[in-house]
Amino acid sequence: MSSASPFAIDHLVIVGNGMASHRLIQALAEAPTRPAHITVIGAEAQPAYNRILLSPLLAGEIDPVGLALQNEAWYADHGITLYLDEQVQRLDRKQRHVITTKRTLTYDRLVLATGSRPALPPVPGSTLSGIEGFRTLEDVSRLAAIDPAKGPCIVIGGGLLGLEAAEGLRKRGVEVSVLQRGAHLLNRQLDATAAELLADELNSRGLKLRMNARVSRFESDNEEGRVAAVVLEDGQRLPCQRVIVAMGITPNAELGQAAGLATERAIVVDDTLTTSDPRIHALGECCQFDTHTYGLVEPIWRQVEVLADHLAGRGEARYHEAPTATRLKVSGITLYAFGPTEASEEHEILRYVDGGTGDYRRLLLRNGRIEGAVLYGDTRMGPWYFKLALEHSDISDCRRGLLFGEADASALGDASVGSSALSASNSSTSNSSASTSSSPTPSTSIVEAA
Ligand SMILES: Cc1cc2nc3c(=O)[nH]c(=O)nc-3n(C[C@H](O)[C@H](O)[C@H](O)COP(=O)(O)OP(=O)(O)OC[C@H]3O[C@@H](n4cnc5c(N)ncnc54)[C@H](O)[C@@H]3O)c2cc1C
């Protein structure tokens, strides 16, 4: 696959008006060599908004206006035609037509930015009403209207999205249980110790957490076909008024697939975000690059830069994978993580545990370089560790100060380690004692704060 040969793009049509689409439009709006006409078709009723902020919105921490990106007037002012509340139903690649619920458009270039939807557990009863996702403003309106008096809710999934949904509902007075398939929460981001600290905090707030909980079916006991209980594989029956599914996402790839584009788990693109049809691009959660699909905005922003470069006629940028760091957006809980969660035999582990404050940091080192980090509590050093990892900085000389922050590490080691890194952290713990122990595989250094 390669990008179509450079030619002026008269009409660019973008399917989807979510976060990827909006970022692309913003990049193109100001570009001097932008396509002459840009049309955007979005299935949701309002222009693109900051989906990330749905979590604090559900928790009642912000107002819906805080989610706004650009209003309809901005699109018009920039000569962009925006059709909202309109679904693209079919593509005709031969005619270069996009067929929506309301019209047929002809494109020179097409971008598919259709995102994804919540994945449903493949068990009986998953289509009962009252089983829903947490993806859109409309979802939040429904979830915010739940009456706590009508009984408990169950969130399926103890990942970032599941915990943010659970906390949001709990803050609205709803009794919430979280079902997690794995042995601990956030098993793709945290090690067992950090997950336990997190679970303790969430338990103390009143969330009920069930680990190793596998759903076998959903049951209804009413004529409306509403969910009334979740039944687990071990036979336990958990009554509920509503189920929120946050166990993963399914890319919205069907439009591309039906049009004959190469599709695996999502719409396959090359490093110019071009699909198997040189006139059609895909980006965001509906696309797949190599074996990767997406669920966070950081890599999507890099995709947008590449695609904007191609659509504005320059055509030199290439997309490549890069590590990403994650955070949880639950107020009062801060965690930051990147890299592998489990140590391999080649890893050295540095750990800092402060039983008093609940602060926890664990670094995975390989050949004197940081490969992964988990920080719970005081996460100020997270971006600095991430930068050191991205730069493959050799931290051998300053490793004894590494867990205490940039200032201590710089004093011990090569000043360039500290000075080249982000100034994200300057915390140091003066009343802590350090002890170093090593075991054959992997070796571990533990710092326990006094
Ligand atoms: C509650 C929540 C919290 C999140 N928090 C974070 C976070 O903290 N950090 C982070 O990095 N990421 C977070 N994410 C993920 C982030 O929001 C997504 O990665 C990002 O929105 C993906 O952008 P996208 O444009 O690919 O998909 P979307 O933003 O979902 O946009 C796709 C749009 O396409 C539309 N569409 C689909 N099919 C059609 C069609 N046939 N015709 C017309 N329109 C169509 C959809 O209606 C949708 O509006 C969060 C997601 C959620 C739901």
PDBQT file of the ligand as one rigid body, heavy atoms in Angstrom, charges set to zero:
ROOT
HETATM    1  C1  LIG A 501     -15.065   7.624  28.977  1.00  0.00    +0.000 C 
HETATM    2  C2  LIG A 501     -13.798   7.610  28.183  1.00  0.00    +0.000 A 
HETATM    3  C3  LIG A 501     -12.630   8.077  28.767  1.00  0.00    +0.000 A 
HETATM    4  C4  LIG A 501     -11.429   8.058  28.038  1.00  0.00    +0.000 A 
HETATM    5  N1  LIG A 501     -10.306   8.514  28.657  1.00  0.00    +0.000 NA
HETATM    6  C5  LIG A 501      -9.146   8.530  27.958  1.00  0.00    +0.000 A 
HETATM    7  C6  LIG A 501      -7.945   9.029  28.544  1.00  0.00    +0.000 A 
HETATM    8  O1  LIG A 501      -7.925   9.439  29.712  1.00  0.00    +0.000 OA
HETATM    9  N2  LIG A 501      -6.818   9.050  27.799  1.00  0.00    +0.000 N 
HETATM   10  C7  LIG A 501      -6.795   8.619  26.493  1.00  0.00    +0.000 A 
HETATM   11  O2  LIG A 501      -5.749   8.671  25.851  1.00  0.00    +0.000 OA
HETATM   12  N3  LIG A 501      -7.921   8.117  25.922  1.00  0.00    +0.000 NA
HETATM   13  C8  LIG A 501      -9.080   8.059  26.611  1.00  0.00    +0.000 A 
HETATM   14  N4  LIG A 501     -10.215   7.561  26.024  1.00  0.00    +0.000 N 
HETATM   15  C9  LIG A 501     -10.124   7.036  24.650  1.00  0.00    +0.000 C 
HETATM   16  C10 LIG A 501     -10.266   8.159  23.616  1.00  0.00    +0.000 C 
HETATM   17  O3  LIG A 501     -11.431   8.878  23.854  1.00  0.00    +0.000 OA
HETATM   18  C11 LIG A 501     -10.294   7.516  22.234  1.00  0.00    +0.000 C 
HETATM   19  O4  LIG A 501      -9.050   6.900  22.011  1.00  0.00    +0.000 OA
HETATM   20  C12 LIG A 501     -10.574   8.527  21.114  1.00  0.00    +0.000 C 
HETATM   21  O5  LIG A 501     -11.819   9.150  21.315  1.00  0.00    +0.000 OA
HETATM   22  C13 LIG A 501     -10.560   7.809  19.765  1.00  0.00    +0.000 C 
HETATM   23  O6  LIG A 501     -10.859   8.725  18.752  1.00  0.00    +0.000 OA
HETATM   24  P1  LIG A 501     -11.595   8.253  17.411  1.00  0.00    +0.000 P 
HETATM   25  O7  LIG A 501     -11.846   9.494  16.642  1.00  0.00    +0.000 OA
HETATM   26  O8  LIG A 501     -10.841   7.142  16.802  1.00  0.00    +0.000 OA
HETATM   27  O9  LIG A 501     -12.974   7.642  17.886  1.00  0.00    +0.000 OA
HETATM   28  P2  LIG A 501     -14.218   8.442  18.507  1.00  0.00    +0.000 P 
HETATM   29  O10 LIG A 501     -13.765   9.582  19.323  1.00  0.00    +0.000 OA
HETATM   30  O11 LIG A 501     -15.082   7.408  19.139  1.00  0.00    +0.000 OA
HETATM   31  O12 LIG A 501     -14.969   9.022  17.225  1.00  0.00    +0.000 OA
HETATM   32  C14 LIG A 501     -15.570   8.212  16.261  1.00  0.00    +0.000 C 
HETATM   33  C15 LIG A 501     -16.821   8.927  15.783  1.00  0.00    +0.000 C 
HETATM   34  O13 LIG A 501     -17.242   8.324  14.553  1.00  0.00    +0.000 OA
HETATM   35  C16 LIG A 501     -18.647   8.256  14.555  1.00  0.00    +0.000 C 
HETATM   36  N5  LIG A 501     -19.078   7.223  13.594  1.00  0.00    +0.000 N 
HETATM   37  C17 LIG A 501     -18.883   5.887  13.674  1.00  0.00    +0.000 A 
HETATM   38  N6  LIG A 501     -19.420   5.268  12.579  1.00  0.00    +0.000 NA
HETATM   39  C18 LIG A 501     -19.951   6.247  11.817  1.00  0.00    +0.000 A 
HETATM   40  C19 LIG A 501     -20.654   6.239  10.573  1.00  0.00    +0.000 A 
HETATM   41  N7  LIG A 501     -20.887   5.105   9.908  1.00  0.00    +0.000 N 
HETATM   42  N8  LIG A 501     -21.089   7.420  10.075  1.00  0.00    +0.000 NA
HETATM   43  C20 LIG A 501     -20.855   8.586  10.721  1.00  0.00    +0.000 A 
HETATM   44  N9  LIG A 501     -20.186   8.648  11.907  1.00  0.00    +0.000 NA
HETATM   45  C21 LIG A 501     -19.739   7.496  12.450  1.00  0.00    +0.000 A 
HETATM   46  C22 LIG A 501     -18.991   7.923  15.997  1.00  0.00    +0.000 C 
HETATM   47  O14 LIG A 501     -20.333   8.237  16.272  1.00  0.00    +0.000 OA
HETATM   48  C23 LIG A 501     -17.990   8.803  16.746  1.00  0.00    +0.000 C 
HETATM   49  O15 LIG A 501     -18.533  10.079  17.002  1.00  0.00    +0.000 OA
HETATM   50  C24 LIG A 501     -11.422   7.562  26.711  1.00  0.00    +0.000 A 
HETATM   51  C25 LIG A 501     -12.593   7.079  26.137  1.00  0.00    +0.000 A 
HETATM   52  C26 LIG A 501     -13.770   7.102  26.854  1.00  0.00    +0.000 A 
HETATM   53  C27 LIG A 501     -15.025   6.572  26.204  1.00  0.00    +0.000 C 
ENDROOT
TORSDOF 0
